[in-house]
Amino acid sequence: MTTAPTTASQPAQAGSHTSESHGEAGRRLLSQFPPRPRPSAWAATEETREAVLARIDRPPLRARVKTTHENRWYGARKILSWLETFPGATWQERWQATPANTLGLKWTDVVLPWLAERGESARVEALRSGLLCLFVADVIRPDLPFLLRIVQTRYWREAVVEHRDPAGFARIEESADPVVLSSRPGLKACTQIAMILLAKGGGVSDITVGDCIELRQTETVALEKRGGDSRFLFYSLLKDMGQFPPDAPATLRALTVFSGQFTPDELVDRYQLECRPVRDLIVDYLSERQPALDYASFEDLARVLALHFWKNLETHHPGIASLHLDRSVAKAWKERLRTKTARRRMPDGTMAEVTTPPGQLCIPPGLRPCVLPRHRTVGSGRTDQVGTVGGPQPDQRK
């Protein structure tokens, strides 16, 4: 195995089952309890660069530890300078215009080259601390999938608790069992609540039932976190403190009953593909193959084409819009599938990415024919069929 400093995260995989969080049960609940929409603008995101930095420099946003404050302020200043190069009337609009919002932990890879061109430099950890500060300050409200990929340490939860809504989390602490709240599931639940605040704005008292359902749906797709009591505890903590109306569901566990089937559109759209023509082509191909496949194989094929193939390419090549892949792009895609990267704690306490070498294959079965040697499909010029490009099983009807 090889290790490298943590800078990237691989696209998440969806499971091989159908969860009602995206089926009929989820649709019924969301129609009754819709999540809060994100407004186009709010006071904090319309502030000037100077006003944002001044607010970070004073309580309640100023960190008590001097080095922590300096890192956050320094990183935030660099990020704001970088964001000013993108179009938009607010910091939120500029953030959405950058490719960073789709890159997870790898978002710093688009900031560092810009700084280098200006003869500047910045530590990755300082940039991450700065982004955390901008999120907590409500200058930027990130998408939930992005948060789920980067919120991996306790510092995110602690920053939201201390600087965003200490009173709201104090109310949770007063109403909850202290043993439960201090346990690992309890800390995870507080992290989930913190992520809702960062994505939606407001405080703990503003969280709605729909916000909770939306988080669970996003976790189901992005992290394959479908069950387990710890994934639902955050909802129970909020409900037990009288947060929700009387007709709110007692629990969200019913959302992960595995039943029902999705249409080709629903299966593909869970991965939020950017290129509409390719998205439509994959949907058409799945519709054509559906009658000949059992549902498990059909869902597996959708995941292979939409997630492992095209979403993977969009993540690493923002703006890609053609199935005619350069050899270098195709080769890099195959290499990504032939390795697996996981975050591990090193003996010195630091976090690093541990990469499985190509010899230890981590390739989804549906993609092995087009990734393993002697199978030249992607990038070979045979792009007349999405089946050949994406590497699914050959069409048996021919």
Contacts in CASP RR format, 6 or more apart in sequence:
PFRMAT RR
TARGET T0000
AUTHOR 0000-0000-0000
METHOD contacts of the structure
MODEL  1
MTTAPTTASQPAQAGSHTSESHGEAGRRLLSQFPPRPRPSAWAATEETRE
AVLARIDRPPLRARVKTTHENRWYGARKILSWLETFPGATWQERWQATPA
NTLGLKWTDVVLPWLAERGESARVEALRSGLLCLFVADVIRPDLPFLLRI
VQTRYWREAVVEHRDPAGFARIEESADPVVLSSRPGLKACTQIAMILLAK
GGGVSDITVGDCIELRQTETVALEKRGGDSRFLFYSLLKDMGQFPPDAPA
TLRALTVFSGQFTPDELVDRYQLECRPVRDLIVDYLSERQPALDYASFED
LARVLALHFWKNLETHHPGIASLHLDRSVAKAWKERLRTKTARRRMPDGT
MAEVTTPPGQLCIPPGLRPCVLPRHRTVGSGRTDQVGTVGGPQPDQRK
1 354 0 8 1.000
1 355 0 8 1.000
1 356 0 8 1.000
1 357 0 8 1.000
2 354 0 8 1.000
2 355 0 8 1.000
2 357 0 8 1.000
3 344 0 8 1.000
3 346 0 8 1.000
3 352 0 8 1.000
3 353 0 8 1.000
3 354 0 8 1.000
3 355 0 8 1.000
4 352 0 8 1.000
4 353 0 8 1.000
4 355 0 8 1.000
5 124 0 8 1.000
5 352 0 8 1.000
5 353 0 8 1.000
6 105 0 8 1.000
6 343 0 8 1.000
6 351 0 8 1.000
6 352 0 8 1.000
6 353 0 8 1.000
7 105 0 8 1.000
7 106 0 8 1.000
7 108 0 8 1.000
7 109 0 8 1.000
7 124 0 8 1.000
7 353 0 8 1.000
8 103 0 8 1.000
8 104 0 8 1.000
8 105 0 8 1.000
8 106 0 8 1.000
8 109 0 8 1.000
8 341 0 8 1.000
8 353 0 8 1.000
9 104 0 8 1.000
9 105 0 8 1.000
9 106 0 8 1.000
9 149 0 8 1.000
9 150 0 8 1.000
9 341 0 8 1.000
10 336 0 8 1.000
10 340 0 8 1.000
10 341 0 8 1.000
11 307 0 8 1.000
11 308 0 8 1.000
11 311 0 8 1.000
11 312 0 8 1.000
11 315 0 8 1.000
12 148 0 8 1.000
12 149 0 8 1.000
12 221 0 8 1.000
12 222 0 8 1.000
12 223 0 8 1.000
12 224 0 8 1.000
13 224 0 8 1.000
13 303 0 8 1.000
13 307 0 8 1.000
13 308 0 8 1.000
13 364 0 8 1.000
14 220 0 8 1.000
14 221 0 8 1.000
14 224 0 8 1.000
14 270 0 8 1.000
14 271 0 8 1.000
14 303 0 8 1.000
14 307 0 8 1.000
15 224 0 8 1.000
15 226 0 8 1.000
15 303 0 8 1.000
16 296 0 8 1.000
16 299 0 8 1.000
16 300 0 8 1.000
16 303 0 8 1.000
17 226 0 8 1.000
17 258 0 8 1.000
18 258 0 8 1.000
18 259 0 8 1.000
18 260 0 8 1.000
18 261 0 8 1.000
18 262 0 8 1.000
18 295 0 8 1.000
18 299 0 8 1.000
19 220 0 8 1.000
19 226 0 8 1.000
19 255 0 8 1.000
19 256 0 8 1.000
19 257 0 8 1.000
19 258 0 8 1.000
20 26 0 8 1.000
20 254 0 8 1.000
20 255 0 8 1.000
20 256 0 8 1.000
20 257 0 8 1.000
20 258 0 8 1.000
20 259 0 8 1.000
20 260 0 8 1.000
21 213 0 8 1.000
21 216 0 8 1.000
21 217 0 8 1.000
21 220 0 8 1.000
21 226 0 8 1.000
21 255 0 8 1.000
21 256 0 8 1.000
22 217 0 8 1.000
22 220 0 8 1.000
22 221 0 8 1.000
22 262 0 8 1.000
22 266 0 8 1.000
22 270 0 8 1.000
23 260 0 8 1.000
23 262 0 8 1.000
24 260 0 8 1.000
25 254 0 8 1.000
25 255 0 8 1.000
25 257 0 8 1.000
26 213 0 8 1.000
26 217 0 8 1.000
26 255 0 8 1.000
29 209 0 8 1.000
29 210 0 8 1.000
29 213 0 8 1.000
29 249 0 8 1.000
29 255 0 8 1.000
30 210 0 8 1.000
30 213 0 8 1.000
30 214 0 8 1.000
32 247 0 8 1.000
33 208 0 8 1.000
33 209 0 8 1.000
33 210 0 8 1.000
33 213 0 8 1.000
33 248 0 8 1.000
34 208 0 8 1.000
34 210 0 8 1.000
35 200 0 8 1.000
35 208 0 8 1.000
35 210 0 8 1.000
35 211 0 8 1.000
35 213 0 8 1.000
35 214 0 8 1.000
36 200 0 8 1.000
36 206 0 8 1.000
36 208 0 8 1.000
36 210 0 8 1.000
36 211 0 8 1.000
38 141 0 8 1.000
38 199 0 8 1.000
38 200 0 8 1.000
41 89 0 8 1.000
41 90 0 8 1.000
41 92 0 8 1.000
42 138 0 8 1.000
42 201 0 8 1.000
44 52 0 8 1.000
44 137 0 8 1.000
44 138 0 8 1.000
44 139 0 8 1.000
45 90 0 8 1.000
45 91 0 8 1.000
45 92 0 8 1.000
45 138 0 8 1.000
45 139 0 8 1.000
45 140 0 8 1.000
45 141 0 8 1.000
46 89 0 8 1.000
46 90 0 8 1.000
47 55 0 8 1.000
47 91 0 8 1.000
47 139 0 8 1.000
49 80 0 8 1.000
49 81 0 8 1.000
49 84 0 8 1.000
52 76 0 8 1.000
52 80 0 8 1.000
52 91 0 8 1.000
52 134 0 8 1.000
52 137 0 8 1.000
52 139 0 8 1.000
53 73 0 8 1.000
53 76 0 8 1.000
53 77 0 8 1.000
53 80 0 8 1.000
55 61 0 8 1.000
55 137 0 8 1.000
56 62 0 8 1.000
56 72 0 8 1.000
56 73 0 8 1.000
56 76 0 8 1.000
56 133 0 8 1.000
56 137 0 8 1.000
57 69 0 8 1.000
57 73 0 8 1.000
60 162 0 8 1.000
60 163 0 8 1.000
60 166 0 8 1.000
61 133 0 8 1.000
61 136 0 8 1.000
61 137 0 8 1.000
61 163 0 8 1.000
62 69 0 8 1.000
63 69 0 8 1.000
63 72 0 8 1.000
63 163 0 8 1.000
68 129 0 8 1.000
71 125 0 8 1.000
71 126 0 8 1.000
71 129 0 8 1.000
71 130 0 8 1.000
72 129 0 8 1.000
72 130 0 8 1.000
72 132 0 8 1.000
72 133 0 8 1.000
73 130 0 8 1.000
73 133 0 8 1.000
74 122 0 8 1.000
74 126 0 8 1.000
74 130 0 8 1.000
75 122 0 8 1.000
75 126 0 8 1.000
75 127 0 8 1.000
75 129 0 8 1.000
75 130 0 8 1.000
75 131 0 8 1.000
75 133 0 8 1.000
76 130 0 8 1.000
76 131 0 8 1.000
76 133 0 8 1.000
76 134 0 8 1.000
78 111 0 8 1.000
78 115 0 8 1.000
78 120 0 8 1.000
78 122 0 8 1.000
78 126 0 8 1.000
78 127 0 8 1.000
78 130 0 8 1.000
79 111 0 8 1.000
79 127 0 8 1.000
79 130 0 8 1.000
79 131 0 8 1.000
79 134 0 8 1.000
80 91 0 8 1.000
80 134 0 8 1.000
82 111 0 8 1.000
82 114 0 8 1.000
82 115 0 8 1.000
83 91 0 8 1.000
83 94 0 8 1.000
83 95 0 8 1.000
83 98 0 8 1.000
84 94 0 8 1.000
85 114 0 8 1.000
86 94 0 8 1.000
86 95 0 8 1.000
86 97 0 8 1.000
86 98 0 8 1.000
87 93 0 8 1.000
87 94 0 8 1.000
87 97 0 8 1.000
88 94 0 8 1.000
88 97 0 8 1.000
91 134 0 8 1.000
91 139 0 8 1.000
91 140 0 8 1.000
92 139 0 8 1.000
92 140 0 8 1.000
92 141 0 8 1.000
95 101 0 8 1.000
95 140 0 8 1.000
95 142 0 8 1.000
98 110 0 8 1.000
99 110 0 8 1.000
99 318 0 8 1.000
100 107 0 8 1.000
100 110 0 8 1.000
100 111 0 8 1.000
101 107 0 8 1.000
101 142 0 8 1.000
101 143 0 8 1.000
101 146 0 8 1.000
102 146 0 8 1.000
102 314 0 8 1.000
102 315 0 8 1.000
102 318 0 8 1.000
103 109 0 8 1.000
103 110 0 8 1.000
103 315 0 8 1.000
104 146 0 8 1.000
104 149 0 8 1.000
104 150 0 8 1.000
105 149 0 8 1.000
105 150 0 8 1.000
105 152 0 8 1.000
107 131 0 8 1.000
107 150 0 8 1.000
108 124 0 8 1.000
108 127 0 8 1.000
108 128 0 8 1.000
111 122 0 8 1.000
111 127 0 8 1.000
112 121 0 8 1.000
112 122 0 8 1.000
112 124 0 8 1.000
112 127 0 8 1.000
115 121 0 8 1.000
115 122 0 8 1.000
128 150 0 8 1.000
131 140 0 8 1.000
132 155 0 8 1.000
132 156 0 8 1.000
132 159 0 8 1.000
133 159 0 8 1.000
134 140 0 8 1.000
135 141 0 8 1.000
135 142 0 8 1.000
135 198 0 8 1.000
136 159 0 8 1.000
136 160 0 8 1.000
136 163 0 8 1.000
136 164 0 8 1.000
136 198 0 8 1.000
137 163 0 8 1.000
138 164 0 8 1.000
138 201 0 8 1.000
138 202 0 8 1.000
141 198 0 8 1.000
141 199 0 8 1.000
141 200 0 8 1.000
141 201 0 8 1.000
142 198 0 8 1.000
142 199 0 8 1.000
143 199 0 8 1.000
144 195 0 8 1.000
144 199 0 8 1.000
144 214 0 8 1.000
144 215 0 8 1.000
144 218 0 8 1.000
144 222 0 8 1.000
145 218 0 8 1.000
145 221 0 8 1.000
145 222 0 8 1.000
145 272 0 8 1.000
147 195 0 8 1.000
147 198 0 8 1.000
147 199 0 8 1.000
148 195 0 8 1.000
148 218 0 8 1.000
148 219 0 8 1.000
148 222 0 8 1.000
148 223 0 8 1.000
149 222 0 8 1.000
151 157 0 8 1.000
151 191 0 8 1.000
151 194 0 8 1.000
151 195 0 8 1.000
152 343 0 8 1.000
152 351 0 8 1.000
153 351 0 8 1.000
154 187 0 8 1.000
154 191 0 8 1.000
156 191 0 8 1.000
156 194 0 8 1.000
156 195 0 8 1.000
157 187 0 8 1.000
157 190 0 8 1.000
157 191 0 8 1.000
157 194 0 8 1.000
160 169 0 8 1.000
160 194 0 8 1.000
160 197 0 8 1.000
160 198 0 8 1.000
161 169 0 8 1.000
161 190 0 8 1.000
161 194 0 8 1.000
164 194 0 8 1.000
164 197 0 8 1.000
164 198 0 8 1.000
164 203 0 8 1.000
165 197 0 8 1.000
165 202 0 8 1.000
165 203 0 8 1.000
165 204 0 8 1.000
168 203 0 8 1.000
168 204 0 8 1.000
168 205 0 8 1.000
169 190 0 8 1.000
169 193 0 8 1.000
169 204 0 8 1.000
171 204 0 8 1.000
171 205 0 8 1.000
171 241 0 8 1.000
172 181 0 8 1.000
172 190 0 8 1.000
172 193 0 8 1.000
172 204 0 8 1.000
172 237 0 8 1.000
172 238 0 8 1.000
172 241 0 8 1.000
173 181 0 8 1.000
174 241 0 8 1.000
175 237 0 8 1.000
175 240 0 8 1.000
175 241 0 8 1.000
175 242 0 8 1.000
176 237 0 8 1.000
176 240 0 8 1.000
176 241 0 8 1.000
180 186 0 8 1.000
180 233 0 8 1.000
181 187 0 8 1.000
181 189 0 8 1.000
181 190 0 8 1.000
181 237 0 8 1.000
184 230 0 8 1.000
185 229 0 8 1.000
185 230 0 8 1.000
185 233 0 8 1.000
186 230 0 8 1.000
186 233 0 8 1.000
186 237 0 8 1.000
188 230 0 8 1.000
188 231 0 8 1.000
188 233 0 8 1.000
188 234 0 8 1.000
189 230 0 8 1.000
189 233 0 8 1.000
189 234 0 8 1.000
189 236 0 8 1.000
189 237 0 8 1.000
190 234 0 8 1.000
190 237 0 8 1.000
192 215 0 8 1.000
192 231 0 8 1.000
192 234 0 8 1.000
193 204 0 8 1.000
193 207 0 8 1.000
193 234 0 8 1.000
193 237 0 8 1.000
193 238 0 8 1.000
195 215 0 8 1.000
196 207 0 8 1.000
196 211 0 8 1.000
196 212 0 8 1.000
196 215 0 8 1.000
197 203 0 8 1.000
197 204 0 8 1.000
197 207 0 8 1.000
200 206 0 8 1.000
200 207 0 8 1.000
200 211 0 8 1.000
204 238 0 8 1.000
204 243 0 8 1.000
205 243 0 8 1.000
207 238 0 8 1.000
207 243 0 8 1.000
208 244 0 8 1.000
209 244 0 8 1.000
209 245 0 8 1.000
209 248 0 8 1.000
209 249 0 8 1.000
212 234 0 8 1.000
212 235 0 8 1.000
212 238 0 8 1.000
212 252 0 8 1.000
213 252 0 8 1.000
213 255 0 8 1.000
215 234 0 8 1.000
216 231 0 8 1.000
216 232 0 8 1.000
216 235 0 8 1.000
216 252 0 8 1.000
216 255 0 8 1.000
216 256 0 8 1.000
217 255 0 8 1.000
219 225 0 8 1.000
219 231 0 8 1.000
220 226 0 8 1.000
220 256 0 8 1.000
221 270 0 8 1.000
221 271 0 8 1.000
225 231 0 8 1.000
226 256 0 8 1.000
227 253 0 8 1.000
227 256 0 8 1.000
232 251 0 8 1.000
232 252 0 8 1.000
232 253 0 8 1.000
235 251 0 8 1.000
235 252 0 8 1.000
236 251 0 8 1.000
238 244 0 8 1.000
239 248 0 8 1.000
239 250 0 8 1.000
261 295 0 8 1.000
262 299 0 8 1.000
264 283 0 8 1.000
264 286 0 8 1.000
264 287 0 8 1.000
264 290 0 8 1.000
264 302 0 8 1.000
265 283 0 8 1.000
267 286 0 8 1.000
267 299 0 8 1.000
267 302 0 8 1.000
267 303 0 8 1.000
267 306 0 8 1.000
268 279 0 8 1.000
268 282 0 8 1.000
268 283 0 8 1.000
268 286 0 8 1.000
268 302 0 8 1.000
268 305 0 8 1.000
268 306 0 8 1.000
269 279 0 8 1.000
270 306 0 8 1.000
271 306 0 8 1.000
271 307 0 8 1.000
271 311 0 8 1.000
272 311 0 8 1.000
273 279 0 8 1.000
273 282 0 8 1.000
273 306 0 8 1.000
273 310 0 8 1.000
273 311 0 8 1.000
273 314 0 8 1.000
274 314 0 8 1.000
274 319 0 8 1.000
275 310 0 8 1.000
275 314 0 8 1.000
275 319 0 8 1.000
275 320 0 8 1.000
275 321 0 8 1.000
277 321 0 8 1.000
278 310 0 8 1.000
278 321 0 8 1.000
278 323 0 8 1.000
279 306 0 8 1.000
279 310 0 8 1.000
281 323 0 8 1.000
281 386 0 8 1.000
282 302 0 8 1.000
282 305 0 8 1.000
282 306 0 8 1.000
282 310 0 8 1.000
282 386 0 8 1.000
284 386 0 8 1.000
285 305 0 8 1.000
285 385 0 8 1.000
285 386 0 8 1.000
285 387 0 8 1.000
286 298 0 8 1.000
286 301 0 8 1.000
286 302 0 8 1.000
286 305 0 8 1.000
289 298 0 8 1.000
289 301 0 8 1.000
289 392 0 8 1.000
289 395 0 8 1.000
290 298 0 8 1.000
292 396 0 8 1.000
292 397 0 8 1.000
293 301 0 8 1.000
300 366 0 8 1.000
301 366 0 8 1.000
301 392 0 8 1.000
301 393 0 8 1.000
303 364 0 8 1.000
304 364 0 8 1.000
304 366 0 8 1.000
304 367 0 8 1.000
304 390 0 8 1.000
304 391 0 8 1.000
304 392 0 8 1.000
305 386 0 8 1.000
305 387 0 8 1.000
305 390 0 8 1.000
305 391 0 8 1.000
305 392 0 8 1.000
308 337 0 8 1.000
308 364 0 8 1.000
308 367 0 8 1.000
309 333 0 8 1.000
309 367 0 8 1.000
309 378 0 8 1.000
309 389 0 8 1.000
309 390 0 8 1.000
309 391 0 8 1.000
310 390 0 8 1.000
312 333 0 8 1.000
312 336 0 8 1.000
312 337 0 8 1.000
313 320 0 8 1.000
313 325 0 8 1.000
313 329 0 8 1.000
313 333 0 8 1.000
314 320 0 8 1.000
316 332 0 8 1.000
316 333 0 8 1.000
316 336 0 8 1.000
317 329 0 8 1.000
320 329 0 8 1.000
323 383 0 8 1.000
323 386 0 8 1.000
323 389 0 8 1.000
324 379 0 8 1.000
324 381 0 8 1.000
324 383 0 8 1.000
325 333 0 8 1.000
325 378 0 8 1.000
325 379 0 8 1.000
326 379 0 8 1.000
327 379 0 8 1.000
329 379 0 8 1.000
330 378 0 8 1.000
330 379 0 8 1.000
330 380 0 8 1.000
333 378 0 8 1.000
334 370 0 8 1.000
334 371 0 8 1.000
334 378 0 8 1.000
335 358 0 8 1.000
337 362 0 8 1.000
337 363 0 8 1.000
337 364 0 8 1.000
337 367 0 8 1.000
337 371 0 8 1.000
338 358 0 8 1.000
338 359 0 8 1.000
338 361 0 8 1.000
338 362 0 8 1.000
338 363 0 8 1.000
338 371 0 8 1.000
339 355 0 8 1.000
339 356 0 8 1.000
339 357 0 8 1.000
339 358 0 8 1.000
339 362 0 8 1.000
340 355 0 8 1.000
340 356 0 8 1.000
340 360 0 8 1.000
340 362 0 8 1.000
341 353 0 8 1.000
341 354 0 8 1.000
341 355 0 8 1.000
341 356 0 8 1.000
342 353 0 8 1.000
342 354 0 8 1.000
343 351 0 8 1.000
343 352 0 8 1.000
343 353 0 8 1.000
343 354 0 8 1.000
344 351 0 8 1.000
344 352 0 8 1.000
344 353 0 8 1.000
344 354 0 8 1.000
345 351 0 8 1.000
346 352 0 8 1.000
356 362 0 8 1.000
361 368 0 8 1.000
361 372 0 8 1.000
363 371 0 8 1.000
363 372 0 8 1.000
366 391 0 8 1.000
366 392 0 8 1.000
366 393 0 8 1.000
367 390 0 8 1.000
367 391 0 8 1.000
369 375 0 8 1.000
369 377 0 8 1.000
369 391 0 8 1.000
369 393 0 8 1.000
370 377 0 8 1.000
370 378 0 8 1.000
370 390 0 8 1.000
370 391 0 8 1.000
377 388 0 8 1.000
377 389 0 8 1.000
377 390 0 8 1.000
377 391 0 8 1.000
378 389 0 8 1.000
378 390 0 8 1.000
378 391 0 8 1.000
379 389 0 8 1.000
382 388 0 8 1.000
382 389 0 8 1.000
383 389 0 8 1.000
385 395 0 8 1.000
387 395 0 8 1.000
END
